[in-house]
Amino acid sequence: MLRSEHLRVWFTPQRRFIISCAALDRLAGRPIGTLSRFLDREKHVTLTYGTGLADYYPFLALLGYQPPKDTDTSETGESST
């Protein structure tokens, strides 16, 4: 499972109700609406630090999110071994 898919699965409807995507956007330095559009599959966000999901990881970790260690590390499906 790609990290992007893992994050979408982690954001259950209950978590989306409690966690403010706009606040995470502000903390990550991303335009407001980026994360919510990504979760709704309206926007593709890369995994490159400085331009993508990696900007959110420090703040998501505070909320309990941990990407699985055996997951793909890229959107191309390359395994992290």
mmJSON file of the N, C-alpha and C atoms, coordinates in Angstrom:
{"data_MODEL":{"atom_site":{
"group_PDB":["ATOM","ATOM","ATOM","ATOM","ATOM","ATOM","ATOM","ATOM","ATOM","ATOM","ATOM","ATOM","ATOM","ATOM","ATOM","ATOM","ATOM","ATOM","ATOM","ATOM","ATOM","ATOM","ATOM","ATOM","ATOM","ATOM","ATOM","ATOM","ATOM","ATOM","ATOM","ATOM","ATOM","ATOM","ATOM","ATOM","ATOM","ATOM","ATOM","ATOM","ATOM","ATOM","ATOM","ATOM","ATOM","ATOM","ATOM","ATOM","ATOM","ATOM","ATOM","ATOM","ATOM","ATOM","ATOM","ATOM","ATOM","ATOM","ATOM","ATOM","ATOM","ATOM","ATOM","ATOM","ATOM","ATOM","ATOM","ATOM","ATOM","ATOM","ATOM","ATOM","ATOM","ATOM","ATOM","ATOM","ATOM","ATOM","ATOM","ATOM","ATOM","ATOM","ATOM","ATOM","ATOM","ATOM","ATOM","ATOM","ATOM","ATOM","ATOM","ATOM","ATOM","ATOM","ATOM","ATOM","ATOM","ATOM","ATOM","ATOM","ATOM","ATOM","ATOM","ATOM","ATOM","ATOM","ATOM","ATOM","ATOM","ATOM","ATOM","ATOM","ATOM","ATOM","ATOM","ATOM","ATOM","ATOM","ATOM","ATOM","ATOM","ATOM","ATOM","ATOM","ATOM","ATOM","ATOM","ATOM","ATOM","ATOM","ATOM","ATOM","ATOM","ATOM","ATOM","ATOM","ATOM","ATOM","ATOM","ATOM","ATOM","ATOM","ATOM","ATOM","ATOM","ATOM","ATOM","ATOM","ATOM","ATOM","ATOM","ATOM","ATOM","ATOM","ATOM","ATOM","ATOM","ATOM","ATOM","ATOM","ATOM","ATOM","ATOM","ATOM","ATOM","ATOM","ATOM","ATOM","ATOM","ATOM","ATOM","ATOM","ATOM","ATOM","ATOM","ATOM","ATOM","ATOM","ATOM","ATOM","ATOM","ATOM","ATOM","ATOM","ATOM","ATOM","ATOM","ATOM","ATOM","ATOM","ATOM","ATOM","ATOM","ATOM","ATOM","ATOM","ATOM","ATOM","ATOM","ATOM","ATOM","ATOM","ATOM","ATOM","ATOM","ATOM","ATOM","ATOM","ATOM","ATOM","ATOM","ATOM","ATOM","ATOM","ATOM","ATOM","ATOM","ATOM","ATOM","ATOM","ATOM","ATOM","ATOM","ATOM","ATOM","ATOM","ATOM","ATOM","ATOM","ATOM","ATOM","ATOM","ATOM","ATOM","ATOM","ATOM","ATOM","ATOM","ATOM","ATOM","ATOM","ATOM","ATOM"],
"id":[1,2,3,4,5,6,7,8,9,10,11,12,13,14,15,16,17,18,19,20,21,22,23,24,25,26,27,28,29,30,31,32,33,34,35,36,37,38,39,40,41,42,43,44,45,46,47,48,49,50,51,52,53,54,55,56,57,58,59,60,61,62,63,64,65,66,67,68,69,70,71,72,73,74,75,76,77,78,79,80,81,82,83,84,85,86,87,88,89,90,91,92,93,94,95,96,97,98,99,100,101,102,103,104,105,106,107,108,109,110,111,112,113,114,115,116,117,118,119,120,121,122,123,124,125,126,127,128,129,130,131,132,133,134,135,136,137,138,139,140,141,142,143,144,145,146,147,148,149,150,151,152,153,154,155,156,157,158,159,160,161,162,163,164,165,166,167,168,169,170,171,172,173,174,175,176,177,178,179,180,181,182,183,184,185,186,187,188,189,190,191,192,193,194,195,196,197,198,199,200,201,202,203,204,205,206,207,208,209,210,211,212,213,214,215,216,217,218,219,220,221,222,223,224,225,226,227,228,229,230,231,232,233,234,235,236,237,238,239,240,241,242,243],
"type_symbol":["N","C","C","N","C","C","N","C","C","N","C","C","N","C","C","N","C","C","N","C","C","N","C","C","N","C","C","N","C","C","N","C","C","N","C","C","N","C","C","N","C","C","N","C","C","N","C","C","N","C","C","N","C","C","N","C","C","N","C","C","N","C","C","N","C","C","N","C","C","N","C","C","N","C","C","N","C","C","N","C","C","N","C","C","N","C","C","N","C","C","N","C","C","N","C","C","N","C","C","N","C","C","N","C","C","N","C","C","N","C","C","N","C","C","N","C","C","N","C","C","N","C","C","N","C","C","N","C","C","N","C","C","N","C","C","N","C","C","N","C","C","N","C","C","N","C","C","N","C","C","N","C","C","N","C","C","N","C","C","N","C","C","N","C","C","N","C","C","N","C","C","N","C","C","N","C","C","N","C","C","N","C","C","N","C","C","N","C","C","N","C","C","N","C","C","N","C","C","N","C","C","N","C","C","N","C","C","N","C","C","N","C","C","N","C","C","N","C","C","N","C","C","N","C","C","N","C","C","N","C","C","N","C","C","N","C","C","N","C","C","N","C","C"],
"label_atom_id":["N","CA","C","N","CA","C","N","CA","C","N","CA","C","N","CA","C","N","CA","C","N","CA","C","N","CA","C","N","CA","C","N","CA","C","N","CA","C","N","CA","C","N","CA","C","N","CA","C","N","CA","C","N","CA","C","N","CA","C","N","CA","C","N","CA","C","N","CA","C","N","CA","C","N","CA","C","N","CA","C","N","CA","C","N","CA","C","N","CA","C","N","CA","C","N","CA","C","N","CA","C","N","CA","C","N","CA","C","N","CA","C","N","CA","C","N","CA","C","N","CA","C","N","CA","C","N","CA","C","N","CA","C","N","CA","C","N","CA","C","N","CA","C","N","CA","C","N","CA","C","N","CA","C","N","CA","C","N","CA","C","N","CA","C","N","CA","C","N","CA","C","N","CA","C","N","CA","C","N","CA","C","N","CA","C","N","CA","C","N","CA","C","N","CA","C","N","CA","C","N","CA","C","N","CA","C","N","CA","C","N","CA","C","N","CA","C","N","CA","C","N","CA","C","N","CA","C","N","CA","C","N","CA","C","N","CA","C","N","CA","C","N","CA","C","N","CA","C","N","CA","C","N","CA","C","N","CA","C","N","CA","C","N","CA","C","N","CA","C","N","CA","C","N","CA","C","N","CA","C","N","CA","C"],
"label_alt_id":[null,null,null,null,null,null,null,null,null,null,null,null,null,null,null,null,null,null,null,null,null,null,null,null,null,null,null,null,null,null,null,null,null,null,null,null,null,null,null,null,null,null,null,null,null,null,null,null,null,null,null,null,null,null,null,null,null,null,null,null,null,null,null,null,null,null,null,null,null,null,null,null,null,null,null,null,null,null,null,null,null,null,null,null,null,null,null,null,null,null,null,null,null,null,null,null,null,null,null,null,null,null,null,null,null,null,null,null,null,null,null,null,null,null,null,null,null,null,null,null,null,null,null,null,null,null,null,null,null,null,null,null,null,null,null,null,null,null,null,null,null,null,null,null,null,null,null,null,null,null,null,null,null,null,null,null,null,null,null,null,null,null,null,null,null,null,null,null,null,null,null,null,null,null,null,null,null,null,null,null,null,null,null,null,null,null,null,null,null,null,null,null,null,null,null,null,null,null,null,null,null,null,null,null,null,null,null,null,null,null,null,null,null,null,null,null,null,null,null,null,null,null,null,null,null,null,null,null,null,null,null,null,null,null,null,null,null,null,null,null,null,null,null],
"label_comp_id":["MET","MET","MET","LEU","LEU","LEU","ARG","ARG","ARG","SER","SER","SER","GLU","GLU","GLU","HIS","HIS","HIS","LEU","LEU","LEU","ARG","ARG","ARG","VAL","VAL","VAL","TRP","TRP","TRP","PHE","PHE","PHE","THR","THR","THR","PRO","PRO","PRO","GLN","GLN","GLN","ARG","ARG","ARG","ARG","ARG","ARG","PHE","PHE","PHE","ILE","ILE","ILE","ILE","ILE","ILE","SER","SER","SER","CYS","CYS","CYS","ALA","ALA","ALA","ALA","ALA","ALA","LEU","LEU","LEU","ASP","ASP","ASP","ARG","ARG","ARG","LEU","LEU","LEU","ALA","ALA","ALA","GLY","GLY","GLY","ARG","ARG","ARG","PRO","PRO","PRO","ILE","ILE","ILE","GLY","GLY","GLY","THR","THR","THR","LEU","LEU","LEU","SER","SER","SER","ARG","ARG","ARG","PHE","PHE","PHE","LEU","LEU","LEU","ASP","ASP","ASP","ARG","ARG","ARG","GLU","GLU","GLU","LYS","LYS","LYS","HIS","HIS","HIS","VAL","VAL","VAL","THR","THR","THR","LEU","LEU","LEU","THR","THR","THR","TYR","TYR","TYR","GLY","GLY","GLY","THR","THR","THR","GLY","GLY","GLY","LEU","LEU","LEU","ALA","ALA","ALA","ASP","ASP","ASP","TYR","TYR","TYR","TYR","TYR","TYR","PRO","PRO","PRO","PHE","PHE","PHE","LEU","LEU","LEU","ALA","ALA","ALA","LEU","LEU","LEU","LEU","LEU","LEU","GLY","GLY","GLY","TYR","TYR","TYR","GLN","GLN","GLN","PRO","PRO","PRO","PRO","PRO","PRO","LYS","LYS","LYS","ASP","ASP","ASP","THR","THR","THR","ASP","ASP","ASP","THR","THR","THR","SER","SER","SER","GLU","GLU","GLU","THR","THR","THR","GLY","GLY","GLY","GLU","GLU","GLU","SER","SER","SER","SER","SER","SER","THR","THR","THR"],
"label_asym_id":["A","A","A","A","A","A","A","A","A","A","A","A","A","A","A","A","A","A","A","A","A","A","A","A","A","A","A","A","A","A","A","A","A","A","A","A","A","A","A","A","A","A","A","A","A","A","A","A","A","A","A","A","A","A","A","A","A","A","A","A","A","A","A","A","A","A","A","A","A","A","A","A","A","A","A","A","A","A","A","A","A","A","A","A","A","A","A","A","A","A","A","A","A","A","A","A","A","A","A","A","A","A","A","A","A","A","A","A","A","A","A","A","A","A","A","A","A","A","A","A","A","A","A","A","A","A","A","A","A","A","A","A","A","A","A","A","A","A","A","A","A","A","A","A","A","A","A","A","A","A","A","A","A","A","A","A","A","A","A","A","A","A","A","A","A","A","A","A","A","A","A","A","A","A","A","A","A","A","A","A","A","A","A","A","A","A","A","A","A","A","A","A","A","A","A","A","A","A","A","A","A","A","A","A","A","A","A","A","A","A","A","A","A","A","A","A","A","A","A","A","A","A","A","A","A","A","A","A","A","A","A","A","A","A","A","A","A","A","A","A","A","A","A"],
"label_entity_id":["1","1","1","1","1","1","1","1","1","1","1","1","1","1","1","1","1","1","1","1","1","1","1","1","1","1","1","1","1","1","1","1","1","1","1","1","1","1","1","1","1","1","1","1","1","1","1","1","1","1","1","1","1","1","1","1","1","1","1","1","1","1","1","1","1","1","1","1","1","1","1","1","1","1","1","1","1","1","1","1","1","1","1","1","1","1","1","1","1","1","1","1","1","1","1","1","1","1","1","1","1","1","1","1","1","1","1","1","1","1","1","1","1","1","1","1","1","1","1","1","1","1","1","1","1","1","1","1","1","1","1","1","1","1","1","1","1","1","1","1","1","1","1","1","1","1","1","1","1","1","1","1","1","1","1","1","1","1","1","1","1","1","1","1","1","1","1","1","1","1","1","1","1","1","1","1","1","1","1","1","1","1","1","1","1","1","1","1","1","1","1","1","1","1","1","1","1","1","1","1","1","1","1","1","1","1","1","1","1","1","1","1","1","1","1","1","1","1","1","1","1","1","1","1","1","1","1","1","1","1","1","1","1","1","1","1","1","1","1","1","1","1","1"],
"label_seq_id":[1,1,1,2,2,2,3,3,3,4,4,4,5,5,5,6,6,6,7,7,7,8,8,8,9,9,9,10,10,10,11,11,11,12,12,12,13,13,13,14,14,14,15,15,15,16,16,16,17,17,17,18,18,18,19,19,19,20,20,20,21,21,21,22,22,22,23,23,23,24,24,24,25,25,25,26,26,26,27,27,27,28,28,28,29,29,29,30,30,30,31,31,31,32,32,32,33,33,33,34,34,34,35,35,35,36,36,36,37,37,37,38,38,38,39,39,39,40,40,40,41,41,41,42,42,42,43,43,43,44,44,44,45,45,45,46,46,46,47,47,47,48,48,48,49,49,49,50,50,50,51,51,51,52,52,52,53,53,53,54,54,54,55,55,55,56,56,56,57,57,57,58,58,58,59,59,59,60,60,60,61,61,61,62,62,62,63,63,63,64,64,64,65,65,65,66,66,66,67,67,67,68,68,68,69,69,69,70,70,70,71,71,71,72,72,72,73,73,73,74,74,74,75,75,75,76,76,76,77,77,77,78,78,78,79,79,79,80,80,80,81,81,81],
"pdbx_PDB_ins_code":[null,null,null,null,null,null,null,null,null,null,null,null,null,null,null,null,null,null,null,null,null,null,null,null,null,null,null,null,null,null,null,null,null,null,null,null,null,null,null,null,null,null,null,null,null,null,null,null,null,null,null,null,null,null,null,null,null,null,null,null,null,null,null,null,null,null,null,null,null,null,null,null,null,null,null,null,null,null,null,null,null,null,null,null,null,null,null,null,null,null,null,null,null,null,null,null,null,null,null,null,null,null,null,null,null,null,null,null,null,null,null,null,null,null,null,null,null,null,null,null,null,null,null,null,null,null,null,null,null,null,null,null,null,null,null,null,null,null,null,null,null,null,null,null,null,null,null,null,null,null,null,null,null,null,null,null,null,null,null,null,null,null,null,null,null,null,null,null,null,null,null,null,null,null,null,null,null,null,null,null,null,null,null,null,null,null,null,null,null,null,null,null,null,null,null,null,null,null,null,null,null,null,null,null,null,null,null,null,null,null,null,null,null,null,null,null,null,null,null,null,null,null,null,null,null,null,null,null,null,null,null,null,null,null,null,null,null,null,null,null,null,null,null],
"Cartn_x":[0.851,0.0,0.895,0.591,1.343,1.077,2.052,1.869,0.693,0.481,-0.652,-1.973,-2.08,-3.293,-3.427,-2.316,-2.35,-2.871,-2.432,-2.899,-4.387,-4.852,-6.285,-7.113,-6.627,-7.34,-7.328,-6.204,-6.086,-7.076,-7.316,-8.246,-9.681,-10.165,-11.54,-12.494,-13.772,-14.726,-14.72,-14.526,-14.47,-13.256,-12.109,-10.908,-11.056,-11.659,-11.849,-12.788,-13.718,-14.63,-13.893,-12.937,-12.233,-11.007,-10.269,-8.999,-9.236,-8.735,-8.891,-7.82,-8.259,-7.325,-6.718,-7.507,-7.007,-5.9,-6.058,-5.013,-3.741,-3.874,-2.7,-2.042,-2.843,-2.286,-1.45,-1.976,-1.248,0.052,-0.012,1.18,2.237,1.802,2.731,3.198,2.634,3.029,2.474,1.36,0.717,-0.508,-0.955,-2.176,-3.381,-4.257,-5.452,-6.278,-6.717,-7.516,-6.733,-5.405,-4.583,-4.86,-4.81,-4.991,-6.404,-7.405,-8.776,-9.027,-8.478,-8.638,-7.876,-6.718,-5.967,-6.765,-7.346,-8.112,-9.361,-9.916,-11.087,-10.706,-9.404,-8.861,-9.046,-9.155,-9.27,-7.908,-6.894,-5.576,-4.516,-3.492,-2.356,-1.283,-0.785,0.286,1.445,2.618,3.785,4.339,5.246,5.863,7.168,7.56,8.825,8.739,9.73,9.717,9.822,9.049,9.034,7.935,7.4,6.337,5.192,5.195,4.152,3.776,3.368,2.858,3.873,5.145,6.165,6.103,5.595,5.433,4.458,3.532,2.496,2.918,3.891,4.223,4.557,5.35,5.629,4.366,3.407,2.179,1.207,1.172,0.335,0.848,2.169,2.75,2.259,2.082,1.558,0.125,-0.566,-1.946,-2.021,-0.86,-0.824,-0.621,-0.439,-0.244,1.182,1.307,2.61,2.511,3.239,3.213,3.826,3.269,3.835,5.246,6.107,7.506,7.657,6.727,6.848,6.08,5.722,4.952,5.863,5.312,6.049,6.398,7.569,8.013,7.796,7.299,7.076,5.755,5.317,4.08,4.28,5.538,5.805,5.76,5.649,5.527,6.837,7.924,9.21,9.179,9.623,9.596,10.797,10.611,11.704,12.42,13.348,14.097,15.551],
"Cartn_y":[-1.181,0.0,1.241,2.164,3.41,4.233,5.045,5.889,6.839,7.322,8.22,7.492,6.242,5.466,5.154,4.845,4.556,5.759,6.944,8.156,8.369,8.125,8.275,7.313,6.074,5.083,5.498,6.042,6.46,7.581,8.464,9.573,9.065,8.372,7.882,9.077,8.875,9.982,10.598,9.778,10.303,11.21,10.791,11.622,12.913,12.822,14.034,15.006,14.494,15.355,16.075,15.393,15.929,16.744,16.304,16.929,17.963,19.153,20.228,20.122,19.829,19.776,21.152,22.201,23.569,23.896,23.453,23.697,22.944,21.715,20.955,21.607,22.148,22.878,24.064,24.825,25.989,25.561,24.522,24.043,23.541,22.88,22.321,23.358,24.562,25.597,25.389,24.703,24.419,25.3,25.525,26.304,25.631,26.44,25.916,25.138,23.964,23.115,22.009,22.056,21.042,19.652,19.506,18.185,17.661,18.505,18.025,17.603,18.34,17.944,16.651,16.487,15.244,14.06,14.222,13.141,12.804,13.805,13.589,13.141,12.9,12.467,13.518,14.77,15.856,16.44,16.096,16.683,15.624,15.594,14.702,15.467,14.892,15.49,14.517,14.99,14.115,13.844,12.895,12.561,13.303,14.181,14.898,15.928,15.916,16.883,18.285,19.179,20.554,20.804,19.735,19.911,18.931,18.124,17.101,16.626,15.369,14.779,14.797,14.735,14.72,15.977,17.07,18.297,18.089,17.171,16.931,15.918,15.06,13.949,14.352,15.404,15.747,16.07,16.705,17.095,15.926,15.085,13.886,12.911,12.87,11.996,12.404,13.694,14.171,13.687,13.379,12.896,11.377,10.706,9.254,8.553,9.295,8.662,8.158,6.906,6.318,5.543,5.975,5.188,3.81,2.773,1.44,1.347,0.612,0.504,-0.323,-1.222,-2.098,-1.569,-0.307,0.263,0.775,0.997,1.6,3.032,3.482,4.826,5.832,5.38,6.309,6.003,6.918,6.721,5.783,5.426,4.534,3.067,2.798,1.414,0.772,1.567,0.999,0.681,-0.491,-0.931,-0.404,-0.134,0.406,-0.735,-1.374,-2.487,-2.193],
"Cartn_z":[0.0,0.0,0.0,-0.872,-0.922,0.332,0.704,1.887,1.732,0.519,0.304,0.584,0.137,0.404,1.887,2.534,3.964,4.737,4.351,5.018,4.783,3.568,3.291,4.127,4.284,5.096,6.565,7.041,8.441,8.77,7.821,8.047,7.887,8.906,8.908,8.982,8.701,8.831,10.233,11.259,12.62,12.808,12.298,12.423,11.627,10.444,9.631,10.328,11.118,11.864,12.994,13.614,14.783,14.394,13.381,13.004,11.907,12.115,11.139,10.051,8.838,7.707,7.446,7.626,7.406,8.405,9.651,10.654,10.282,9.813,9.383,8.179,7.262,6.123,6.601,7.545,8.06,8.735,9.564,10.257,9.279,8.213,7.227,6.21,6.273,5.329,3.934,3.841,2.55,2.379,1.148,0.928,1.591,2.168,2.819,1.789,2.169,1.297,0.633,0.73,0.075,0.635,1.956,2.567,2.351,2.524,2.343,0.896,-0.066,-1.474,-1.758,-1.133,-1.28,-0.735,0.451,1.06,0.253,-0.426,-1.28,-2.685,-2.903,-4.189,-5.289,-4.892,-5.865,-6.212,-5.437,-5.649,-5.373,-6.216,-6.011,-5.25,-4.179,-3.397,-3.416,-3.786,-3.855,-2.468,-2.383,-1.109,-0.882,-1.787,-1.676,-0.563,0.345,1.436,0.861,1.39,0.914,-0.095,-0.663,-1.647,-1.469,-0.431,-0.372,1.003,1.052,2.285,3.416,3.098,4.147,5.009,4.469,5.259,6.415,6.245,7.258,8.323,8.009,8.903,10.341,10.583,11.991,12.786,12.143,12.83,12.932,11.915,11.971,13.028,13.219,14.248,15.635,15.859,17.144,17.38,16.293,16.369,16.363,16.293,16.35,15.024,13.941,12.638,12.499,12.052,11.766,10.465,9.43,8.199,8.459,7.879,8.103,7.527,8.21,7.787,6.52,6.266,5.109,3.896,3.923,2.819,1.716,0.556,-0.552,-0.165,-0.595,-0.23,-1.342,-2.458,-3.558,-4.225,-5.039,-5.771,-6.952,-7.248,-8.372,-7.96,-6.661,-6.203,-5.842,-5.756,-5.376,-3.893,-3.546,-2.163,-1.417,-0.117,0.704,1.411,0.735,1.326,1.399],
"occupancy":[1.0,1.0,1.0,1.0,1.0,1.0,1.0,1.0,1.0,1.0,1.0,1.0,1.0,1.0,1.0,1.0,1.0,1.0,1.0,1.0,1.0,1.0,1.0,1.0,1.0,1.0,1.0,1.0,1.0,1.0,1.0,1.0,1.0,1.0,1.0,1.0,1.0,1.0,1.0,1.0,1.0,1.0,1.0,1.0,1.0,1.0,1.0,1.0,1.0,1.0,1.0,1.0,1.0,1.0,1.0,1.0,1.0,1.0,1.0,1.0,1.0,1.0,1.0,1.0,1.0,1.0,1.0,1.0,1.0,1.0,1.0,1.0,1.0,1.0,1.0,1.0,1.0,1.0,1.0,1.0,1.0,1.0,1.0,1.0,1.0,1.0,1.0,1.0,1.0,1.0,1.0,1.0,1.0,1.0,1.0,1.0,1.0,1.0,1.0,1.0,1.0,1.0,1.0,1.0,1.0,1.0,1.0,1.0,1.0,1.0,1.0,1.0,1.0,1.0,1.0,1.0,1.0,1.0,1.0,1.0,1.0,1.0,1.0,1.0,1.0,1.0,1.0,1.0,1.0,1.0,1.0,1.0,1.0,1.0,1.0,1.0,1.0,1.0,1.0,1.0,1.0,1.0,1.0,1.0,1.0,1.0,1.0,1.0,1.0,1.0,1.0,1.0,1.0,1.0,1.0,1.0,1.0,1.0,1.0,1.0,1.0,1.0,1.0,1.0,1.0,1.0,1.0,1.0,1.0,1.0,1.0,1.0,1.0,1.0,1.0,1.0,1.0,1.0,1.0,1.0,1.0,1.0,1.0,1.0,1.0,1.0,1.0,1.0,1.0,1.0,1.0,1.0,1.0,1.0,1.0,1.0,1.0,1.0,1.0,1.0,1.0,1.0,1.0,1.0,1.0,1.0,1.0,1.0,1.0,1.0,1.0,1.0,1.0,1.0,1.0,1.0,1.0,1.0,1.0,1.0,1.0,1.0,1.0,1.0,1.0,1.0,1.0,1.0,1.0,1.0,1.0,1.0,1.0,1.0,1.0,1.0,1.0,1.0,1.0,1.0,1.0,1.0,1.0],
"B_iso_or_equiv":[0.0,0.0,0.0,0.0,0.0,0.0,0.0,0.0,0.0,0.0,0.0,0.0,0.0,0.0,0.0,0.0,0.0,0.0,0.0,0.0,0.0,0.0,0.0,0.0,0.0,0.0,0.0,0.0,0.0,0.0,0.0,0.0,0.0,0.0,0.0,0.0,0.0,0.0,0.0,0.0,0.0,0.0,0.0,0.0,0.0,0.0,0.0,0.0,0.0,0.0,0.0,0.0,0.0,0.0,0.0,0.0,0.0,0.0,0.0,0.0,0.0,0.0,0.0,0.0,0.0,0.0,0.0,0.0,0.0,0.0,0.0,0.0,0.0,0.0,0.0,0.0,0.0,0.0,0.0,0.0,0.0,0.0,0.0,0.0,0.0,0.0,0.0,0.0,0.0,0.0,0.0,0.0,0.0,0.0,0.0,0.0,0.0,0.0,0.0,0.0,0.0,0.0,0.0,0.0,0.0,0.0,0.0,0.0,0.0,0.0,0.0,0.0,0.0,0.0,0.0,0.0,0.0,0.0,0.0,0.0,0.0,0.0,0.0,0.0,0.0,0.0,0.0,0.0,0.0,0.0,0.0,0.0,0.0,0.0,0.0,0.0,0.0,0.0,0.0,0.0,0.0,0.0,0.0,0.0,0.0,0.0,0.0,0.0,0.0,0.0,0.0,0.0,0.0,0.0,0.0,0.0,0.0,0.0,0.0,0.0,0.0,0.0,0.0,0.0,0.0,0.0,0.0,0.0,0.0,0.0,0.0,0.0,0.0,0.0,0.0,0.0,0.0,0.0,0.0,0.0,0.0,0.0,0.0,0.0,0.0,0.0,0.0,0.0,0.0,0.0,0.0,0.0,0.0,0.0,0.0,0.0,0.0,0.0,0.0,0.0,0.0,0.0,0.0,0.0,0.0,0.0,0.0,0.0,0.0,0.0,0.0,0.0,0.0,0.0,0.0,0.0,0.0,0.0,0.0,0.0,0.0,0.0,0.0,0.0,0.0,0.0,0.0,0.0,0.0,0.0,0.0,0.0,0.0,0.0,0.0,0.0,0.0,0.0,0.0,0.0,0.0,0.0,0.0],
"pdbx_formal_charge":[null,null,null,null,null,null,null,null,null,null,null,null,null,null,null,null,null,null,null,null,null,null,null,null,null,null,null,null,null,null,null,null,null,null,null,null,null,null,null,null,null,null,null,null,null,null,null,null,null,null,null,null,null,null,null,null,null,null,null,null,null,null,null,null,null,null,null,null,null,null,null,null,null,null,null,null,null,null,null,null,null,null,null,null,null,null,null,null,null,null,null,null,null,null,null,null,null,null,null,null,null,null,null,null,null,null,null,null,null,null,null,null,null,null,null,null,null,null,null,null,null,null,null,null,null,null,null,null,null,null,null,null,null,null,null,null,null,null,null,null,null,null,null,null,null,null,null,null,null,null,null,null,null,null,null,null,null,null,null,null,null,null,null,null,null,null,null,null,null,null,null,null,null,null,null,null,null,null,null,null,null,null,null,null,null,null,null,null,null,null,null,null,null,null,null,null,null,null,null,null,null,null,null,null,null,null,null,null,null,null,null,null,null,null,null,null,null,null,null,null,null,null,null,null,null,null,null,null,null,null,null,null,null,null,null,null,null,null,null,null,null,null,null],
"auth_seq_id":[1,1,1,2,2,2,3,3,3,4,4,4,5,5,5,6,6,6,7,7,7,8,8,8,9,9,9,10,10,10,11,11,11,12,12,12,13,13,13,14,14,14,15,15,15,16,16,16,17,17,17,18,18,18,19,19,19,20,20,20,21,21,21,22,22,22,23,23,23,24,24,24,25,25,25,26,26,26,27,27,27,28,28,28,29,29,29,30,30,30,31,31,31,32,32,32,33,33,33,34,34,34,35,35,35,36,36,36,37,37,37,38,38,38,39,39,39,40,40,40,41,41,41,42,42,42,43,43,43,44,44,44,45,45,45,46,46,46,47,47,47,48,48,48,49,49,49,50,50,50,51,51,51,52,52,52,53,53,53,54,54,54,55,55,55,56,56,56,57,57,57,58,58,58,59,59,59,60,60,60,61,61,61,62,62,62,63,63,63,64,64,64,65,65,65,66,66,66,67,67,67,68,68,68,69,69,69,70,70,70,71,71,71,72,72,72,73,73,73,74,74,74,75,75,75,76,76,76,77,77,77,78,78,78,79,79,79,80,80,80,81,81,81],
"auth_comp_id":["MET","MET","MET","LEU","LEU","LEU","ARG","ARG","ARG","SER","SER","SER","GLU","GLU","GLU","HIS","HIS","HIS","LEU","LEU","LEU","ARG","ARG","ARG","VAL","VAL","VAL","TRP","TRP","TRP","PHE","PHE","PHE","THR","THR","THR","PRO","PRO","PRO","GLN","GLN","GLN","ARG","ARG","ARG","ARG","ARG","ARG","PHE","PHE","PHE","ILE","ILE","ILE","ILE","ILE","ILE","SER","SER","SER","CYS","CYS","CYS","ALA","ALA","ALA","ALA","ALA","ALA","LEU","LEU","LEU","ASP","ASP","ASP","ARG","ARG","ARG","LEU","LEU","LEU","ALA","ALA","ALA","GLY","GLY","GLY","ARG","ARG","ARG","PRO","PRO","PRO","ILE","ILE","ILE","GLY","GLY","GLY","THR","THR","THR","LEU","LEU","LEU","SER","SER","SER","ARG","ARG","ARG","PHE","PHE","PHE","LEU","LEU","LEU","ASP","ASP","ASP","ARG","ARG","ARG","GLU","GLU","GLU","LYS","LYS","LYS","HIS","HIS","HIS","VAL","VAL","VAL","THR","THR","THR","LEU","LEU","LEU","THR","THR","THR","TYR","TYR","TYR","GLY","GLY","GLY","THR","THR","THR","GLY","GLY","GLY","LEU","LEU","LEU","ALA","ALA","ALA","ASP","ASP","ASP","TYR","TYR","TYR","TYR","TYR","TYR","PRO","PRO","PRO","PHE","PHE","PHE","LEU","LEU","LEU","ALA","ALA","ALA","LEU","LEU","LEU","LEU","LEU","LEU","GLY","GLY","GLY","TYR","TYR","TYR","GLN","GLN","GLN","PRO","PRO","PRO","PRO","PRO","PRO","LYS","LYS","LYS","ASP","ASP","ASP","THR","THR","THR","ASP","ASP","ASP","THR","THR","THR","SER","SER","SER","GLU","GLU","GLU","THR","THR","THR","GLY","GLY","GLY","GLU","GLU","GLU","SER","SER","SER","SER","SER","SER","THR","THR","THR"],
"auth_asym_id":["A","A","A","A","A","A","A","A","A","A","A","A","A","A","A","A","A","A","A","A","A","A","A","A","A","A","A","A","A","A","A","A","A","A","A","A","A","A","A","A","A","A","A","A","A","A","A","A","A","A","A","A","A","A","A","A","A","A","A","A","A","A","A","A","A","A","A","A","A","A","A","A","A","A","A","A","A","A","A","A","A","A","A","A","A","A","A","A","A","A","A","A","A","A","A","A","A","A","A","A","A","A","A","A","A","A","A","A","A","A","A","A","A","A","A","A","A","A","A","A","A","A","A","A","A","A","A","A","A","A","A","A","A","A","A","A","A","A","A","A","A","A","A","A","A","A","A","A","A","A","A","A","A","A","A","A","A","A","A","A","A","A","A","A","A","A","A","A","A","A","A","A","A","A","A","A","A","A","A","A","A","A","A","A","A","A","A","A","A","A","A","A","A","A","A","A","A","A","A","A","A","A","A","A","A","A","A","A","A","A","A","A","A","A","A","A","A","A","A","A","A","A","A","A","A","A","A","A","A","A","A","A","A","A","A","A","A","A","A","A","A","A","A"],
"auth_atom_id":["N","CA","C","N","CA","C","N","CA","C","N","CA","C","N","CA","C","N","CA","C","N","CA","C","N","CA","C","N","CA","C","N","CA","C","N","CA","C","N","CA","C","N","CA","C","N","CA","C","N","CA","C","N","CA","C","N","CA","C","N","CA","C","N","CA","C","N","CA","C","N","CA","C","N","CA","C","N","CA","C","N","CA","C","N","CA","C","N","CA","C","N","CA","C","N","CA","C","N","CA","C","N","CA","C","N","CA","C","N","CA","C","N","CA","C","N","CA","C","N","CA","C","N","CA","C","N","CA","C","N","CA","C","N","CA","C","N","CA","C","N","CA","C","N","CA","C","N","CA","C","N","CA","C","N","CA","C","N","CA","C","N","CA","C","N","CA","C","N","CA","C","N","CA","C","N","CA","C","N","CA","C","N","CA","C","N","CA","C","N","CA","C","N","CA","C","N","CA","C","N","CA","C","N","CA","C","N","CA","C","N","CA","C","N","CA","C","N","CA","C","N","CA","C","N","CA","C","N","CA","C","N","CA","C","N","CA","C","N","CA","C","N","CA","C","N","CA","C","N","CA","C","N","CA","C","N","CA","C","N","CA","C","N","CA","C","N","CA","C","N","CA","C","N","CA","C","N","CA","C","N","CA","C"],
"pdbx_PDB_model_num":[1,1,1,1,1,1,1,1,1,1,1,1,1,1,1,1,1,1,1,1,1,1,1,1,1,1,1,1,1,1,1,1,1,1,1,1,1,1,1,1,1,1,1,1,1,1,1,1,1,1,1,1,1,1,1,1,1,1,1,1,1,1,1,1,1,1,1,1,1,1,1,1,1,1,1,1,1,1,1,1,1,1,1,1,1,1,1,1,1,1,1,1,1,1,1,1,1,1,1,1,1,1,1,1,1,1,1,1,1,1,1,1,1,1,1,1,1,1,1,1,1,1,1,1,1,1,1,1,1,1,1,1,1,1,1,1,1,1,1,1,1,1,1,1,1,1,1,1,1,1,1,1,1,1,1,1,1,1,1,1,1,1,1,1,1,1,1,1,1,1,1,1,1,1,1,1,1,1,1,1,1,1,1,1,1,1,1,1,1,1,1,1,1,1,1,1,1,1,1,1,1,1,1,1,1,1,1,1,1,1,1,1,1,1,1,1,1,1,1,1,1,1,1,1,1,1,1,1,1,1,1,1,1,1,1,1,1,1,1,1,1,1,1]
}}}
